[in-house]
């Protein structure tokens, strides 16, 4: 067994898994706030990647400035989408809102292809070296940046929900919207903030993927890859989202290793997370940390 390759793929899988975890938190955040799964999450990842790329290449801004400007833009975009498109649907059946998010996904995909084309566009060199040696292993500089920022986001989420006024308002809204509103919580503001945070964190993932492999429509598949992590961890659990992301990232690394060394299927890294999702659905339909709803009739 090639132990060096095994360790390399395990470490890369855990780093990518941390990135999956923060994007999975966006799914959970929107679901807890509005009881809706956002099927346009992958497109928010793609918009963030293209926005930062455009600032760097077309406007010539340095990456250290383009990145925060991109995050501010995505924050405003998240608020705009919620206020203009989704707020009028408050009180409508959940299936109607889900269909709107699917429509948003198709609309954003078509718009971005029209604006930027269909070919992969690489980022200009951002780091002095593309990879860094850690314990003899090569790790992409972009992955290290994503690991640091992902950990910071996780700690920020923990502080936000536990100590901040708006964080406690979001927890109250997730528990019961009507009760929260009766206590003076603005449910509309909570929904807008949930989408804004989701857009910002998605942009982070998009920029990291763009730095590693270039920007194209395929970046949006991150949203599809993250979905198994959300199901494995539990659709209502922030901690579950993080652990689910780490599990799926590690599983991808292991699948890539065993496929390359022994099985030679060619696409095991793509399908392995979905087999894990199906297995969890059969054993624990609510995920590892999901809340089981009991209805009495």
C-alpha positions in Angstrom: 0.0 0.0 0.0 1.3 3.5 -0.9 1.2 5.0 2.6 2.4 8.4 1.4 -0.5 8.7 -1.1 -2.9 7.4 1.5 -1.9 10.0 4.0 -1.9 12.7 1.4 -5.5 12.0 0.3 -6.7 11.7 3.9 -5.3 15.1 4.8 -6.7 16.7 1.6 -10.0 15.0 2.3 -10.2 16.4 5.8 -9.3 19.9 4.6 -11.9 19.8 1.8 -14.3 18.3 4.3 -13.9 21.3 6.6 -14.9 23.4 3.6 -17.9 21.2 2.9 -18.8 21.6 6.6 -19.1 25.4 6.4 -21.2 25.2 3.2 -23.4 22.5 4.8 -24.0 25.0 7.7 -25.5 27.3 5.1 -28.1 24.6 4.2 -28.8 24.1 7.8 -29.0 27.8 8.6 -31.6 28.5 5.9 -33.6 25.3 6.7 -33.7 26.1 10.4 -34.8 29.7 9.7 -37.4 28.9 7.1 -37.9 25.1 6.9 -36.8 25.2 3.3 -33.9 23.4 1.5 -32.1 25.9 -0.7 -31.4 24.2 -4.0 -29.6 27.3 -5.3 -26.8 26.9 -2.8 -24.3 25.6 -5.5 -25.1 28.7 -7.7 -24.2 31.0 -4.8 -20.9 29.2 -4.6 -20.4 29.8 -8.3 -21.4 33.5 -8.2 -18.8 34.1 -5.4 -16.1 32.4 -7.5 -16.9 34.5 -10.6 -17.3 37.7 -8.7 -13.9 37.5 -7.1 -12.3 36.3 -10.4 -13.8 39.3 -12.2 -12.5 41.8 -9.6 -9.0 40.3 -9.9 -8.8 40.0 -13.7 -11.1 42.7 -15.1 -10.6 45.5 -12.5 -7.1 44.5 -11.7 -7.6 44.6 -7.9 -5.2 42.6 -5.7 -6.7 39.4 -4.3 -6.4 40.6 -0.7 -8.8 43.5 -1.6 -11.0 41.6 -4.1 -11.8 38.8 -1.6 -13.5 41.0 1.1 -15.2 43.1 -1.6 -16.6 39.9 -3.1 -17.9 38.9 0.4 -19.6 42.2 0.8 -21.2 41.9 -2.6 -22.4 38.4 -1.7 -23.9 39.6 1.6 -25.9 42.2 -0.3 -26.9 39.7 -2.9 -28.2 37.3 -0.3 -30.3 40.0 1.3 -31.6 41.1 -2.1 -32.6 37.6 -3.2 -34.5 37.0 0.1 -36.3 40.4 0.1 -37.2 40.5 -3.6 -37.8 36.8 -4.5 -38.5 34.9 -1.3 -40.1 37.4 1.1 -43.3 37.6 -0.9 -43.6 33.8 -0.4 -43.7 33.8 3.4 -46.7 31.8 4.5 -46.9 29.9 1.2 -46.4 26.0 1.2 -42.8 24.9 1.5 -42.9 23.2 -1.9 -43.6 26.5 -3.6 -40.5 28.0 -2.0 -38.4 25.0 -2.9 -39.5 25.3 -6.6 -38.5 29.0 -6.5 -35.0 28.0 -5.3 -34.8 25.5 -8.1 -35.8 28.3 -10.5 -33.1 30.6 -9.0 -30.6 27.8 -9.6 -31.5 27.6 -13.3 -31.6 31.4 -13.7 -28.2 32.0 -12.1 -26.6 29.2 -14.2 -27.9 30.7 -17.4 -27.0 34.2 -16.4 -23.4 33.3 -15.5 -22.9 31.3 -18.7 -24.1 34.4 -20.6 -21.8 36.8 -18.7 -18.7 34.7 -18.4 -19.0 31.9 -21.0 -18.7 28.2 -20.6 -14.9 27.7 -20.5 -12.8 27.3 -17.4 -11.0 30.5 -16.4 -8.0 30.2 -14.1 -7.2 32.7 -11.3 -4.0 34.7 -11.6 -1.3 33.4 -9.2 -2.3 34.5 -5.7 0.2 32.8 -3.5 4.0 32.8 -3.7 3.9 29.0 -3.9 1.0 26.9 -5.1 1.6 24.3 -2.5 3.2 23.9 0.9 5.1 20.9 2.3 3.8 19.7 5.6 5.4 16.6 7.1 6.7 15.8 3.7 3.3 16.1 2.0 2.2 18.7 -0.6 -0.9 20.7 0.5 -2.4 23.3 -1.8 -2.0 26.8 -0.4 -5.6 27.6 -1.2 -6.7 24.6 0.9 -4.7 25.9 3.8 -6.3 29.3 3.4 -9.7 27.6 3.3 -8.9 25.5 6.4 -8.0 28.6 8.5 -11.0 30.6 7.3 -13.3 27.5 7.8 -12.2 27.1 11.4 -12.7 30.9 11.9 -16.2 30.7 10.5 -17.1 27.7 12.7 -15.9 29.6 15.8 -17.7 32.7 14.6 -21.0 30.7 14.2 -20.6 29.3 17.7 -20.1 32.7 19.2 -22.8 34.3 17.0 -25.6 31.8 18.0 -24.6 31.7 21.7 -23.9 35.3 22.6 -25.1 37.8 19.9 -28.6 39.3 20.0 -29.4 38.4 16.4 -28.0 34.9 16.9 -30.4 34.2 19.7 -33.2 35.7 17.6 -32.3 33.2 14.9 -32.4 30.3 17.4 -35.8 31.5 18.6 -37.1 31.7 15.1 -35.8 28.2 14.3 -37.6 26.9 17.4 -41.0 28.5 16.6 -41.6 31.4 14.3 -44.9 32.5 15.8 -43.6 32.5 19.3 -40.5 34.4 18.3 -42.6 37.0 16.5 -44.8 37.4 19.5 -41.7 38.2 21.5 -40.7 41.0 19.2 -38.3 39.2 16.9 -38.4 40.3 13.3 -38.7 37.1 11.4 -38.2 39.0 8.1 -34.8 40.3 9.3 -33.9 36.8 10.5 -34.7 35.3 7.0 -32.7 38.0 5.3 -29.7 37.6 7.5 -29.8 33.8 7.1 -29.6 34.2 3.3 -26.9 36.8 3.6 -24.7 34.6 5.7 -25.3 31.7 3.5 -24.2 33.7 0.4 -21.0 35.0 2.1 -19.9 31.5 3.2 -20.8 30.0 -0.2 -18.5 32.7 -1.8 -15.6 31.5 0.4 -16.0 28.0 -0.9 -16.3 29.2 -4.5 -13.1 31.2 -4.3 -11.2 28.3 -2.9 -12.4 25.9 -5.5 -11.7 28.5 -8.2 -8.1 29.0 -6.9 -7.4 25.3 -7.1 -9.1 24.2 -10.4 -10.3 27.4 -12.1 -13.8 28.9 -12.4 -16.5 27.3 -14.6 -20.1 26.1 -14.2 -18.8 22.9 -12.6 -18.0 24.9 -9.4 -21.7 24.8 -8.7 -21.5 21.1 -8.2 -20.0 21.9 -4.7 -23.6 22.4 -3.7 -24.5 18.9 -4.9 -21.4 17.4 -3.1 -22.3 19.1 0.1 -25.9 17.8 0.2 -24.8 14.3 1.3 -22.9 15.9 4.2 -26.1 17.7 5.2 -28.2 14.5 5.2 -25.5 12.5 7.0 -25.1 15.1 9.7 -28.8 16.0 10.0 -30.7 18.8 8.3 -31.3 20.6 11.6 -27.9 20.4 13.3 -25.1 22.9 12.8 -22.6 20.5 14.5 -24.0 17.7 12.4 -23.3 19.8 9.3 -19.6 20.2 10.3 -19.1 16.6 11.1 -21.0 15.5 8.0 -18.7 17.6 5.9 -15.6 16.1 7.5 -17.0 12.6 7.0 -17.8 13.2 3.3 -14.5 14.8 2.7 -12.6 11.9 4.3 -14.8 9.4 2.4 -13.9 11.1 -0.9 -10.2 10.9 0.0 -10.5 7.2 0.9 -12.6 6.5 -2.2 -10.0 8.2 -4.4 -7.2 6.1 -2.9 -8.8 2.7 -3.1 -10.1 3.4 -6.6 -6.7 4.4 -7.8 -4.8 1.6 -6.0 -7.2 -1.4 -6.2 -10.7 -1.0 -7.6 -10.1 1.1 -10.8 -13.8 2.1 -11.1 -12.9 5.6 -12.2 -15.7 7.5 -10.6 -15.9 6.1 -7.0 -15.0 9.5 -5.6 -18.2 10.9 -7.1 -20.6 8.2 -6.1 -19.2 7.2 -2.6 -20.8 10.2 -0.8 -24.2 9.3 -2.2 -23.9 5.7 -1.1 -23.1 7.0 2.4 -26.2 9.2 2.3 -28.4 6.3 1.2 -27.0 4.2 4.0 -27.6 6.9 6.6 -31.2 7.4 5.3 -31.8 3.7 5.7 -30.4 3.5 9.3 -31.1 7.0 10.7 -33.5 8.9 8.4 -33.0 12.1 10.4 -29.2 12.0 10.2 -26.6 11.4 12.9 -27.6 14.6 14.8 -30.9 15.4 13.3 -34.1 15.9 15.3 -36.7 13.2 15.1 -40.2 14.8 14.7 -42.9 12.8 16.4 -46.5 13.6 15.3 -49.5 12.4 17.2 -52.9 12.1 15.5 
